Every structure is written in C-alpha cells, then in structure tokens.
Amino acid sequence: MKRTKMLKASSMVYALFVVTILAIISGSIVLSSYYYNLQLIDYTQRIKQQSYVQSGVNLLLEENSFQLPYKATRKLFEDEQSEIQLSKRWWGLMELITVESVWKNNSVGKVYLIGIKDKFNDRISLYLKDNNRSLSLSGKTIIKGNAYLPKSGVKRAYVDGKGFAGSKLIDGDVLESKSELPKLNKKLYENVISNFLSTNIADSVITLEELNKVAFFKNGFSSKTIVVQLPDQTRLNQLKVTGNVILKSKGTLYIENTCAFKDVLIYAKKIVFKQEFEGKLQAFASDTILVEKDCKFGYPSVLCLVKDESNIRQYLAIDKGSSFVGTIAQLSSDVEVKSNALIRIEKESNVEGLIYSLGQLYLGGAVFGSVYTETFILSTPSSIYENHLLDAEINSLKLNKAFVGIDIPVENKVSTKEIVCEFEW
C-alpha cells in the first residue's frame, strides 16, 4: 500500500517536472518568436531607411536649384512615419551632401562629396585662351584629346636645340577657343574667400595645443565642423587628422611629411608641403603653395590659389618626382582681370585631373586630364617663350573614367553631377 502511494507521489513529481520543462520550452519558443519578430521589424525598417536615404541622395544630386547651404526635413511618402533630413553645403571646391533617415531611436545616414563628371567623349585635353598667339610645340610634346586653340592655331618650334619630335601636333579634334577662359561658378570663389575672412558661427574652434593632445584626431561629417586656429607662422609635425576639420592660419604653414591629413581643408596665406609628404586634402592659399620633391596627393585633392584684392604675384609649384590626383586651380572674383599668377609643374612630376590657370602655366611634366590656361610660359637658360611647350604631355585619354572634379562650362560639353567619394558617417 505504501509502495503504491510512493509510486503515485513520484509520478506526480515526474509529471510536474515534465510540465515545467514543457512550459519553459514553450515560453522560450514564444519569447524567441517575439524577439525574432522585433528583429525582423527592425531589419525591415532599416532596409526601408536605407532606401529612403538613397532616394534623398538622388534628390540632392538631381536638384540644382537649392541655395547652399541647404537644410530641410522631408517625408518621402505621406503614409510613412519615417522622415529624412537633407543638407547640402560646400566642402572646399565641391559640394557635401548629408542624408539621414530617422525612425524612433534608429537612424541611417550617408555623407557624400559630389562634383562634376564630363562625358568621356567630351573631355577636353587643352583649352588655351585666344590671346592672338599660336601654340608652339617642340621636343617630345604630346597632346591627346579634344583641344580648344586660338585662331592662329598650333605650329612646330625649335627650342633649346630640340624640334618637334612627334608625328601629330594635336592627336584629337581641334576647336576654336575664345578670348577668355570659361568662367567658374562665382559661388566657388565666394565660399572659399569667406573661409579666409571668417569662421562659421556653428563651427567649434580649437587651438593647436588642443589638437596636439591626441595622437589621432578624427571628426565625422555628421558632427560639427572643427576649426583649428593656427599661429601666423606654424610648422605642423606628427599630426594625424581626418574628416570634418579645417586648419586655418593668417600666415605660413609648413607641413612636414610626418603629418597625415585626410579629407581636411587648409586655409593660409602660404602653404609649404615638405619633401615626401603624402595626403588627401584641399589646400587654399592667398599667396603661395609649394609642393617639394616626391610628394603624393591622393584623389580627390585640391591645390588652389585664391586671388584677393591685393596685387601680389601668386605662385603654385609642384617639384620633381611628385604626383597629384585632383584639381589645381586659381580662383578670382573676376576672370576678366588679368592675373599675374604662375603655376609651375616641374619635370618628372605628373598631375592626374584638372588644371585651371588664370595666369601663366609652366608645364614641364605630364597632365593626364585637362588643362585650361590663359597662357603657357617656357623658361630656358637662354630665353623665355610664351605659349610654348617643350617635352610636356597633356592627355585626357589617360584620365581615369571615374574621375569627378569641378564644373567648367564649355559649349556643347556634356557633364553630370556625380559622387566623388563617400565619407564616414
């Protein structure tokens, strides 16, 4: 009898144990299903947000009527709760677009640098202003691609003991240039000159001492711009700076090759990049930019002279063995005012991209891309020649098909607004 009671009791315990296990398993399944559904909802919503962001990017790429800086919050669809935040502003010579999709506590964002891409067949190798002087070529000079030349055309020349060594003076279509260069967007100049004169009140200003406290300074483009105010005479050494940062000085900046700069803007009266410097940046100077030997600038870099109201002779030089990928330009409030600037590209150096010169251009190296210039200057031990090229190369066919730069409007040239690169959010 007692044994029967014990069996019944043990069966009851066993049954309770089984029920408990089943309850735990059932609860786990229900809980897992609940969390899975939450994750699925979050995943689905994140996919939606990513598509919203892409729609916002497409909108900013296609719409040209927005005044910069532009900022707005929009709903793409009336029946959706999700909103996108759009912004568009200048970052150096190009436009910076930011798109963020916000839903509850989740956000997805993208930041792109955008510029202008010429249709490959419309790319221009050379646009030489018509100043009533023909273009003279000597030595192993190569010009490949469409060329806009003065009415007086192009001819062979004998300079420094060298005649023209090629079979074709211009290997491409030759068109007639005008008495002034194509004008850049005035907004470019206005934006850049304003950065020389003042700092945006929305930016955060720090000193060089504060910057030196960290080994690697990084500021994302979803944050406020950091402006580093530098002394008038500064030698930058052992600095690693990336992102949404502006370095400013009213004097001279010497940048040693121990510095590593990526995506930053630099404004100063004079900028000197010391031998073997490597970086990817946009540099603007009101007086001089010097690039010493064996430096490397990655895409999309900018070196730019900005003409103010003074009559100083501006100078930009890239020394031997250096390579540059991006845009080299001179900006002025009025391109019709003759500039006395000199841009000098030494032998054994090369530029991949674009050169836009409002003054004189000495081209000893190679340009894989486009050259727009008022005039060429060639100096030899015996003389100085105008509109002469010796052992130089200008070849738009060697420019990477994906290259995106700044807008230089030329009649019948087809261009589109494209993404240059993506920045970290």
Buried (B, 14 or more C-beta within 10 A) or exposed (E): EEEEEEEEEEEEEEEEEEEEEEEEEEEEEEEEEEEEEEEEEEEEBBEBBEEBBEBBBEBBBEEEEBEBBBEEEEEBEEEEEBBBBBBBBBBBBBBBBBBBBBBEEEBBBBBBBBBBBBEEEEBBBBBBBBBEBBBBBBBEBBBBBBBBBBEEEBEEBEBBEBEBEBEEBBBBEBBEBEEEBBEBBEEBBEBBBEBBEEBBEEEEBBEBEEBEEEEEBBBBBBEEBBBBBBEEEBEBEEBBBBBBBBBBBBEBBBBBBEBBBBBBBBBBBBBBBBBBBBBBBBBBBBBBBBBBBBBBBBBBBBBBBBBBEEEEEBBBBBBEBBBBBBBBBBBBEEBEEEBEBBBBBBBEBBBBBBBBBBBBBBBBBBBBBBBBBBBBBBEEEEEEBEBBBBBBBBBBEBBEEEBBBBBBEBEEBEBEBBBBBEBEB
